Amino acid sequence: MEINKSKVLVVEDAEIAQKFATMTLHDLGCEVHVAETGFEAIKMANQNIYDIILMDLGLPDIDGLKVTETIRKIEGNNRNTPVVALTAHSENKDGINNKQNCLKVGMNDYIEKPLTREIAEKMLEKFLQKLA
């Protein structure tokens, strides 16, 4: 699978972060869909097949960890869409390492904001080569 033909779901509630991620991914030739809430992300992931999902952890309704767990249950053994945490916080308010929590619920990787072009390219190459 080529990077410039990948379908990406960006789950992000902050408008500036949405625009930045969308612009970066569009520049790489991706088709980008945006979900602003966890419930919207679950619905979209259930109705569409994405090559990769970028998941913010701090969403207004349910957190990205629970969203990922739900998506994994919906996919079952039929699919395993790569889900990559995209967050500004390496630790949660209790000082717990968010990367460990992300991997524990079935996320495939963890990157900190902002999503730069270089980071986006590396991430897409890493996960989309596995799909090719």
URTA-V414186 format. One record per residue. N is the residue number from 1. RES is the residue in one letter. PSI is psi in whole degrees, 0 to 359 (NA if undefined). Layout:
<<N,RES,PSI> <N,RES,PSI>>
//
This chain:
<<1,M,135> <2,E,145> <3,I,317> <4,N,7> <5,K,13> <6,S,148> <7,K,118> <8,V,134> <9,L,121> <10,V,117> <11,V,106> <12,E,131> <13,D,338> <14,A,121> <15,E,317> <16,I,315> <17,A,323> <18,Q,309> <19,K,318> <20,F,313> <21,A,316> <22,T,314> <23,M,315> <24,T,313> <25,L,322> <26,H,319> <27,D,333> <28,L,1> <29,G,14> <30,C,151> <31,E,123> <32,V,130> <33,H,147> <34,V,133> <35,A,131> <36,E,345> <37,T,165> <38,G,317> <39,F,321> <40,E,320> <41,A,317> <42,I,315> <43,K,313> <44,M,320> <45,A,332> <46,N,330> <47,Q,346> <48,N,159> <49,I,119> <50,Y,150> <51,D,331> <52,I,150> <53,I,128> <54,L,120> <55,M,115> <56,D,148> <57,L,324> <58,G,83> <59,L,159> <60,P,336> <61,D,298> <62,I,147> <63,D,162> <64,G,333> <65,L,314> <66,K,324> <67,V,315> <68,T,315> <69,E,318> <70,T,316> <71,I,319> <72,R,321> <73,K,319> <74,I,317> <75,E,325> <76,G,220> <77,N,358> <78,N,326> <79,R,160> <80,N,72> <81,T,128> <82,P,129> <83,V,124> <84,V,123> <85,A,136> <86,L,104> <87,T,160> <88,A,357> <89,H,116> <90,S,339> <91,E,149> <92,N,181> <93,K,341> <94,D,6> <95,G,13> <96,I,139> <97,N,114> <98,N,329> <99,K,315> <100,Q,317> <101,N,320> <102,C,313> <103,L,325> <104,K,324> <105,V,2> <106,G,8> <107,M,154> <108,N,338> <109,D,178> <110,Y,124> <111,I,150> <112,E,146> <113,K,153> <114,P,157> <115,L,100> <116,T,164> <117,R,316> <118,E,314> <119,I,318> <120,A,316> <121,E,313> <122,K,317> <123,M,313> <124,L,317> <125,E,317> <126,K,313> <127,F,329> <128,L,337> <129,Q,328> <130,K,335> <131,L,341> <132,A,NA>>
//
